[in-house]
Amino acid sequence: MRIAILLLLCAAHAAAQENYLARARKLAEQYIGIDSHIDTAQRVLIGGEDLTQRSTRGHVDLPRLREGGVRAPFFALWVPTYYSGAEAIRRTLDLHDAMQRFVGAHPDQIEFATSAADIERIARSGRTAAFLTTEGGHQIDNDLAVLRHYRRIGIMAMTLTHFRNNDWADSSTDKPEHNGLTEFGKQVVREMNRIGMIVDVSHVSDKTFYDALAVTSKPVILSHSSCRPLSEVPRNVTDDMLRALAKNGGVIGINFGEGFLNPKDAEALKKAISSLSSPEIPSLVGKALDEYAAEGFKREMTPAKVVYATIDDAVAHIDHAVQVAGIDHVGIGSDFDGISGPPHGLEDISKTIQLAAALLKKGYSDEDVKKIMGGNTLRVIRAVVGK
């Protein structure tokens, strides 16, 4: 009798789960799913991968984007901080060219978007709207003209720092050098506001975060960060930072990296950050530097041996951010193709639809899920770009 009861309970649970998933799939037809940070451009440049084909490699391709209900991913043109000066600019343009060639070869499936209106139009056509960003202020080589050029070629957001400080802003994973933003750093933020480029304050130190919010006249994003009270890593943000973000009108995209979500995984992440505290900077340029970067990317993307994080952890971070910042200020920024250990249940971008189902199960309304899965981020795009 006990076995029969257990079987009935299991069947009822499975039926309920399927109902939430069916609701999520129907809902995904109504919203424009936005992931505010993926690193898939690296795979296109380094491996020449064809994203039109479903792959067992990496976390993202066009079929898996469609399956996950993500119709407008932010493709980050990430350049490691050991690229400096003109080399950082060259690498940014190489990544842009790789994406340009891919998108240009498949206009029936993907198109670049440079506004909220573009995203809506492309998504309505059943194609993927590719929104380009750059991940690290070192990529402008301290030159506002370079920043403006990036915007002209369709790069729509910039993370102010990456793993290291640059010449005008402190990073969350480096020793403070500038006490936040320098005067030039504040000029960068103002110029991004003026030209309609989204200011991204993931990766920055707490002081840089507050300095940026004090200067900006437009909403900002935390493109791929999670909540420090739940997983204490420097890249995550405090409740006070979440409240400041809400006051600014911005959005946090919850990062799915295992260390960002689960304290057990966070210990390994903090050790990895500490081990890179005095990195060896290669004295290489051109092709040799690119080959060095390719090997590093392959090493970093080796799947993590042990992952404790689950989809429930991602829901917990979303729920915490909603409780602190409010429902209008939370989205997703998975960091797929930039993390080695996605959580169980969110193994790649196709599983994003499972996250929508989990939020419905948690008790979030259809309208709330629409906001989290893309509506909030679309609002920021419209506010910054102006159309």
DRENTIBA-87417 format. One record per residue (C-alpha): x, y, z; residue number from 1. Coordinates in steps of 0.2 Angstrom, whole numbers, plus 5000, padded with zeros to 4 digits. Example, Ala and Ser with C-alpha at 12.3 -4.5 7.8 and 13.67 -1.06 7.14 Angstrom:
<rs>
+------+------+------+-----+
|    u |    v |    w |   n |
+------+------+------+-----+
| 5062 | 4978 | 5039 |   1 |
| 5068 | 4995 | 5036 |   2 |
+------+------+------+-----+
</rs>
This chain:
<rs>
+------+------+------+-----+
|    u |    v |    w |   n |
+------+------+------+-----+
| 5000 | 5000 | 5000 |   1 |
| 5014 | 5012 | 5004 |   2 |
| 5022 | 5009 | 4988 |   3 |
| 5006 | 5012 | 4979 |   4 |
| 5004 | 5029 | 4988 |   5 |
| 5021 | 5034 | 4984 |   6 |
| 5019 | 5030 | 4966 |   7 |
| 5003 | 5040 | 4965 |   8 |
| 5012 | 5055 | 4974 |   9 |
| 5026 | 5054 | 4961 |  10 |
| 5014 | 5054 | 4947 |  11 |
| 5004 | 5069 | 4954 |  12 |
| 5021 | 5078 | 4956 |  13 |
| 5026 | 5074 | 4938 |  14 |
| 5009 | 5080 | 4932 |  15 |
| 5010 | 5096 | 4941 |  16 |
| 5028 | 5100 | 4935 |  17 |
| 5022 | 5097 | 4917 |  18 |
| 5008 | 5109 | 4920 |  19 |
| 5020 | 5122 | 4925 |  20 |
| 5031 | 5119 | 4910 |  21 |
| 5016 | 5120 | 4898 |  22 |
| 5011 | 5136 | 4906 |  23 |
| 5029 | 5143 | 4904 |  24 |
| 5030 | 5138 | 4886 |  25 |
| 5013 | 5146 | 4882 |  26 |
| 5019 | 5162 | 4892 |  27 |
| 5036 | 5162 | 4882 |  28 |
| 5025 | 5165 | 4866 |  29 |
| 5020 | 5182 | 4874 |  30 |
| 5036 | 5189 | 4881 |  31 |
| 5053 | 5192 | 4873 |  32 |
| 5065 | 5182 | 4883 |  33 |
| 5081 | 5192 | 4886 |  34 |
| 5098 | 5185 | 4894 |  35 |
| 5109 | 5200 | 4898 |  36 |
| 5125 | 5191 | 4897 |  37 |
| 5132 | 5176 | 4887 |  38 |
| 5150 | 5174 | 4881 |  39 |
| 5146 | 5164 | 4865 |  40 |
| 5155 | 5176 | 4854 |  41 |
| 5171 | 5168 | 4860 |  42 |
| 5166 | 5151 | 4853 |  43 |
| 5162 | 5159 | 4836 |  44 |
| 5179 | 5168 | 4835 |  45 |
| 5190 | 5155 | 4843 |  46 |
| 5182 | 5139 | 4837 |  47 |
| 5172 | 5145 | 4822 |  48 |
| 5157 | 5136 | 4828 |  49 |
| 5141 | 5136 | 4818 |  50 |
| 5128 | 5142 | 4830 |  51 |
| 5114 | 5137 | 4819 |  52 |
| 5116 | 5119 | 4823 |  53 |
| 5112 | 5111 | 4840 |  54 |
| 5128 | 5106 | 4849 |  55 |
| 5134 | 5096 | 4863 |  56 |
| 5148 | 5110 | 4866 |  57 |
| 5145 | 5125 | 4876 |  58 |
| 5129 | 5132 | 4883 |  59 |
| 5121 | 5142 | 4868 |  60 |
| 5116 | 5140 | 4850 |  61 |
| 5101 | 5146 | 4840 |  62 |
| 5091 | 5130 | 4842 |  63 |
| 5094 | 5130 | 4861 |  64 |
| 5090 | 5149 | 4862 |  65 |
| 5073 | 5145 | 4854 |  66 |
| 5069 | 5130 | 4865 |  67 |
| 5073 | 5141 | 4880 |  68 |
| 5062 | 5155 | 4875 |  69 |
| 5077 | 5167 | 4874 |  70 |
| 5074 | 5178 | 4859 |  71 |
| 5086 | 5193 | 4863 |  72 |
| 5103 | 5187 | 4870 |  73 |
| 5116 | 5200 | 4874 |  74 |
| 5132 | 5193 | 4866 |  75 |
| 5147 | 5200 | 4876 |  76 |
| 5163 | 5204 | 4866 |  77 |
| 5174 | 5199 | 4881 |  78 |
| 5193 | 5203 | 4880 |  79 |
| 5204 | 5197 | 4894 |  80 |
| 5212 | 5211 | 4904 |  81 |
| 5230 | 5205 | 4898 |  82 |
| 5225 | 5213 | 4881 |  83 |
| 5230 | 5231 | 4883 |  84 |
| 5230 | 5247 | 4873 |  85 |
| 5228 | 5244 | 4854 |  86 |
| 5228 | 5225 | 4857 |  87 |
| 5212 | 5226 | 4867 |  88 |
| 5204 | 5237 | 4853 |  89 |
| 5210 | 5224 | 4840 |  90 |
| 5203 | 5210 | 4849 |  91 |
| 5186 | 5218 | 4852 |  92 |
| 5185 | 5222 | 4833 |  93 |
| 5190 | 5204 | 4829 |  94 |
| 5175 | 5197 | 4840 |  95 |
| 5164 | 5210 | 4832 |  96 |
| 5169 | 5204 | 4815 |  97 |
| 5166 | 5186 | 4819 |  98 |
| 5149 | 5190 | 4825 |  99 |
| 5146 | 5201 | 4810 | 100 |
| 5151 | 5187 | 4798 | 101 |
| 5140 | 5174 | 4807 | 102 |
| 5125 | 5185 | 4808 | 103 |
| 5127 | 5191 | 4790 | 104 |
| 5127 | 5173 | 4784 | 105 |
| 5111 | 5168 | 4792 | 106 |
| 5099 | 5183 | 4790 | 107 |
| 5084 | 5171 | 4790 | 108 |
| 5088 | 5166 | 4808 | 109 |
| 5097 | 5181 | 4817 | 110 |
| 5099 | 5199 | 4815 | 111 |
| 5108 | 5213 | 4825 | 112 |
| 5097 | 5224 | 4836 | 113 |
| 5101 | 5241 | 4841 | 114 |
| 5085 | 5247 | 4850 | 115 |
| 5070 | 5240 | 4859 | 116 |
| 5060 | 5242 | 4843 | 117 |
| 5073 | 5231 | 4834 | 118 |
| 5071 | 5218 | 4847 | 119 |
| 5052 | 5218 | 4846 | 120 |
| 5052 | 5218 | 4827 | 121 |
| 5065 | 5204 | 4825 | 122 |
| 5057 | 5193 | 4839 | 123 |
| 5040 | 5195 | 4831 | 124 |
| 5048 | 5188 | 4815 | 125 |
| 5053 | 5172 | 4824 | 126 |
| 5072 | 5176 | 4823 | 127 |
| 5085 | 5179 | 4836 | 128 |
| 5089 | 5197 | 4840 | 129 |
| 5107 | 5199 | 4844 | 130 |
| 5112 | 5213 | 4856 | 131 |
| 5131 | 5216 | 4856 | 132 |
| 5140 | 5222 | 4872 | 133 |
| 5158 | 5224 | 4877 | 134 |
| 5164 | 5218 | 4894 | 135 |
| 5178 | 5229 | 4901 | 136 |
| 5182 | 5247 | 4900 | 137 |
| 5200 | 5243 | 4896 | 138 |
| 5193 | 5239 | 4878 | 139 |
| 5192 | 5258 | 4874 | 140 |
| 5210 | 5261 | 4878 | 141 |
| 5206 | 5277 | 4888 | 142 |
| 5198 | 5285 | 4872 | 143 |
| 5181 | 5292 | 4871 | 144 |
| 5182 | 5291 | 4852 | 145 |
| 5184 | 5273 | 4853 | 146 |
| 5169 | 5271 | 4864 | 147 |
| 5159 | 5282 | 4851 | 148 |
| 5165 | 5270 | 4837 | 149 |
| 5159 | 5255 | 4846 | 150 |
| 5142 | 5263 | 4848 | 151 |
| 5142 | 5267 | 4829 | 152 |
| 5145 | 5249 | 4825 | 153 |
| 5131 | 5242 | 4836 | 154 |
| 5139 | 5239 | 4853 | 155 |
| 5125 | 5244 | 4864 | 156 |
| 5132 | 5242 | 4882 | 157 |
| 5149 | 5241 | 4891 | 158 |
| 5154 | 5234 | 4907 | 159 |
| 5165 | 5247 | 4916 | 160 |
| 5178 | 5234 | 4922 | 161 |
| 5182 | 5216 | 4921 | 162 |
| 5193 | 5205 | 4932 | 163 |
| 5206 | 5219 | 4935 | 164 |
| 5206 | 5238 | 4938 | 165 |
| 5208 | 5248 | 4922 | 166 |
| 5216 | 5266 | 4922 | 167 |
| 5199 | 5274 | 4927 | 168 |
| 5189 | 5262 | 4937 | 169 |
| 5191 | 5249 | 4951 | 170 |
| 5186 | 5231 | 4949 | 171 |
| 5178 | 5220 | 4962 | 172 |
| 5192 | 5207 | 4960 | 173 |
| 5207 | 5218 | 4962 | 174 |
| 5215 | 5229 | 4975 | 175 |
| 5207 | 5247 | 4975 | 176 |
| 5218 | 5259 | 4966 | 177 |
| 5206 | 5274 | 4961 | 178 |
| 5194 | 5274 | 4975 | 179 |
| 5180 | 5270 | 4963 | 180 |
| 5179 | 5280 | 4947 | 181 |
| 5192 | 5293 | 4942 | 182 |
| 5186 | 5309 | 4934 | 183 |
| 5189 | 5302 | 4917 | 184 |
| 5179 | 5287 | 4922 | 185 |
| 5164 | 5299 | 4926 | 186 |
| 5167 | 5306 | 4909 | 187 |
| 5165 | 5289 | 4902 | 188 |
| 5148 | 5286 | 4911 | 189 |
| 5142 | 5303 | 4905 | 190 |
| 5147 | 5300 | 4887 | 191 |
| 5138 | 5283 | 4887 | 192 |
| 5122 | 5291 | 4893 | 193 |
| 5124 | 5304 | 4879 | 194 |
| 5126 | 5292 | 4865 | 195 |
| 5113 | 5279 | 4871 | 196 |
| 5125 | 5265 | 4877 | 197 |
| 5120 | 5255 | 4893 | 198 |
| 5131 | 5257 | 4908 | 199 |
| 5135 | 5239 | 4915 | 200 |
| 5141 | 5239 | 4933 | 201 |
| 5144 | 5220 | 4935 | 202 |
| 5162 | 5216 | 4939 | 203 |
| 5165 | 5234 | 4947 | 204 |
| 5170 | 5237 | 4965 | 205 |
| 5157 | 5243 | 4977 | 206 |
| 5164 | 5261 | 4977 | 207 |
| 5164 | 5261 | 4958 | 208 |
| 5146 | 5255 | 4958 | 209 |
| 5140 | 5269 | 4969 | 210 |
| 5151 | 5282 | 4959 | 211 |
| 5143 | 5276 | 4943 | 212 |
| 5125 | 5278 | 4950 | 213 |
| 5129 | 5295 | 4957 | 214 |
| 5135 | 5301 | 4939 | 215 |
| 5123 | 5292 | 4927 | 216 |
| 5107 | 5301 | 4921 | 217 |
| 5100 | 5284 | 4914 | 218 |
| 5096 | 5267 | 4921 | 219 |
| 5111 | 5255 | 4923 | 220 |
| 5112 | 5236 | 4923 | 221 |
| 5121 | 5223 | 4933 | 222 |
| 5121 | 5212 | 4918 | 223 |
| 5127 | 5196 | 4926 | 224 |
| 5128 | 5197 | 4945 | 225 |
| 5119 | 5188 | 4960 | 226 |
| 5115 | 5192 | 4978 | 227 |
| 5129 | 5193 | 4991 | 228 |
| 5119 | 5188 | 5006 | 229 |
| 5115 | 5171 | 4998 | 230 |
| 5133 | 5168 | 4991 | 231 |
| 5147 | 5179 | 4997 | 232 |
| 5158 | 5182 | 4982 | 233 |
| 5164 | 5200 | 4978 | 234 |
| 5155 | 5200 | 4961 | 235 |
| 5138 | 5198 | 4969 | 236 |
| 5129 | 5213 | 4976 | 237 |
| 5123 | 5218 | 4993 | 238 |
| 5105 | 5223 | 4998 | 239 |
| 5110 | 5241 | 4999 | 240 |
| 5117 | 5240 | 4981 | 241 |
| 5100 | 5232 | 4976 | 242 |
| 5090 | 5246 | 4984 | 243 |
| 5101 | 5259 | 4975 | 244 |
| 5099 | 5250 | 4959 | 245 |
| 5080 | 5251 | 4961 | 246 |
| 5081 | 5269 | 4965 | 247 |
| 5091 | 5272 | 4948 | 248 |
| 5078 | 5262 | 4939 | 249 |
| 5090 | 5248 | 4933 | 250 |
| 5090 | 5229 | 4932 | 251 |
| 5100 | 5215 | 4939 | 252 |
| 5103 | 5200 | 4928 | 253 |
| 5105 | 5185 | 4940 | 254 |
| 5121 | 5175 | 4936 | 255 |
| 5119 | 5156 | 4934 | 256 |
| 5137 | 5152 | 4938 | 257 |
| 5138 | 5140 | 4952 | 258 |
| 5149 | 5150 | 4964 | 259 |
| 5137 | 5165 | 4962 | 260 |
| 5123 | 5155 | 4967 | 261 |
| 5128 | 5142 | 4981 | 262 |
| 5140 | 5145 | 4996 | 263 |
| 5148 | 5128 | 4994 | 264 |
| 5153 | 5132 | 4976 | 265 |
| 5158 | 5150 | 4981 | 266 |
| 5172 | 5143 | 4991 | 267 |
| 5180 | 5136 | 4975 | 268 |
| 5177 | 5152 | 4966 | 269 |
| 5185 | 5163 | 4979 | 270 |
| 5200 | 5152 | 4979 | 271 |
| 5201 | 5153 | 4960 | 272 |
| 5200 | 5172 | 4962 | 273 |
| 5214 | 5172 | 4975 | 274 |
| 5225 | 5161 | 4964 | 275 |
| 5224 | 5174 | 4951 | 276 |
| 5229 | 5189 | 4962 | 277 |
| 5246 | 5191 | 4954 | 278 |
| 5243 | 5185 | 4936 | 279 |
| 5257 | 5182 | 4924 | 280 |
| 5254 | 5195 | 4910 | 281 |
| 5260 | 5188 | 4893 | 282 |
| 5272 | 5199 | 4883 | 283 |
| 5264 | 5194 | 4867 | 284 |
| 5255 | 5203 | 4853 | 285 |
| 5244 | 5198 | 4838 | 286 |
| 5242 | 5180 | 4833 | 287 |
| 5253 | 5174 | 4848 | 288 |
| 5242 | 5183 | 4860 | 289 |
| 5226 | 5176 | 4852 | 290 |
| 5233 | 5158 | 4853 | 291 |
| 5237 | 5161 | 4872 | 292 |
| 5219 | 5168 | 4874 | 293 |
| 5212 | 5153 | 4865 | 294 |
| 5221 | 5140 | 4876 | 295 |
| 5216 | 5150 | 4892 | 296 |
| 5197 | 5150 | 4886 | 297 |
| 5198 | 5131 | 4883 | 298 |
| 5205 | 5128 | 4901 | 299 |
| 5192 | 5140 | 4909 | 300 |
| 5178 | 5131 | 4901 | 301 |
| 5183 | 5114 | 4906 | 302 |
| 5167 | 5108 | 4915 | 303 |
| 5168 | 5109 | 4934 | 304 |
| 5170 | 5092 | 4943 | 305 |
| 5158 | 5096 | 4957 | 306 |
| 5143 | 5108 | 4956 | 307 |
| 5132 | 5110 | 4971 | 308 |
| 5121 | 5124 | 4964 | 309 |
| 5103 | 5119 | 4957 | 310 |
| 5089 | 5128 | 4948 | 311 |
| 5082 | 5131 | 4965 | 312 |
| 5097 | 5142 | 4970 | 313 |
| 5094 | 5153 | 4955 | 314 |
| 5076 | 5155 | 4960 | 315 |
| 5081 | 5159 | 4977 | 316 |
| 5093 | 5173 | 4971 | 317 |
| 5079 | 5180 | 4959 | 318 |
| 5067 | 5179 | 4974 | 319 |
| 5079 | 5188 | 4985 | 320 |
| 5082 | 5202 | 4973 | 321 |
| 5063 | 5204 | 4970 | 322 |
| 5060 | 5206 | 4989 | 323 |
| 5074 | 5219 | 4991 | 324 |
| 5074 | 5229 | 4974 | 325 |
| 5056 | 5225 | 4968 | 326 |
| 5049 | 5215 | 4954 | 327 |
| 5053 | 5229 | 4941 | 328 |
| 5072 | 5227 | 4944 | 329 |
| 5076 | 5209 | 4941 | 330 |
| 5080 | 5199 | 4926 | 331 |
| 5092 | 5185 | 4920 | 332 |
| 5110 | 5186 | 4915 | 333 |
| 5116 | 5168 | 4914 | 334 |
| 5134 | 5170 | 4910 | 335 |
| 5132 | 5155 | 4899 | 336 |
| 5148 | 5150 | 4889 | 337 |
| 5158 | 5160 | 4902 | 338 |
| 5155 | 5148 | 4917 | 339 |
| 5162 | 5131 | 4919 | 340 |
| 5148 | 5124 | 4931 | 341 |
| 5130 | 5129 | 4927 | 342 |
| 5118 | 5123 | 4940 | 343 |
| 5109 | 5107 | 4940 | 344 |
| 5092 | 5110 | 4930 | 345 |
| 5100 | 5125 | 4921 | 346 |
| 5113 | 5116 | 4911 | 347 |
| 5112 | 5127 | 4896 | 348 |
| 5101 | 5140 | 4889 | 349 |
| 5087 | 5128 | 4883 | 350 |
| 5083 | 5126 | 4901 | 351 |
| 5079 | 5144 | 4904 | 352 |
| 5061 | 5139 | 4901 | 353 |
| 5062 | 5128 | 4916 | 354 |
| 5067 | 5143 | 4926 | 355 |
| 5051 | 5151 | 4920 | 356 |
| 5041 | 5136 | 4926 | 357 |
| 5050 | 5136 | 4943 | 358 |
| 5045 | 5154 | 4945 | 359 |
| 5027 | 5150 | 4941 | 360 |
| 5028 | 5136 | 4954 | 361 |
| 5035 | 5148 | 4967 | 362 |
| 5019 | 5158 | 4965 | 363 |
| 5025 | 5172 | 4953 | 364 |
| 5011 | 5178 | 4942 | 365 |
| 5011 | 5178 | 4923 | 366 |
| 5015 | 5196 | 4922 | 367 |
| 5029 | 5195 | 4935 | 368 |
| 5037 | 5181 | 4925 | 369 |
| 5036 | 5191 | 4909 | 370 |
| 5045 | 5206 | 4918 | 371 |
| 5059 | 5194 | 4925 | 372 |
| 5062 | 5185 | 4909 | 373 |
| 5064 | 5200 | 4898 | 374 |
| 5052 | 5214 | 4901 | 375 |
| 5062 | 5224 | 4914 | 376 |
| 5078 | 5223 | 4903 | 377 |
| 5068 | 5229 | 4888 | 378 |
| 5062 | 5244 | 4898 | 379 |
| 5080 | 5249 | 4902 | 380 |
| 5085 | 5247 | 4884 | 381 |
| 5071 | 5258 | 4878 | 382 |
| 5075 | 5271 | 4892 | 383 |
| 5094 | 5272 | 4887 | 384 |
| 5093 | 5270 | 4868 | 385 |
| 5078 | 5282 | 4867 | 386 |
| 5067 | 5271 | 4855 | 387 |
+------+------+------+-----+
</rs>
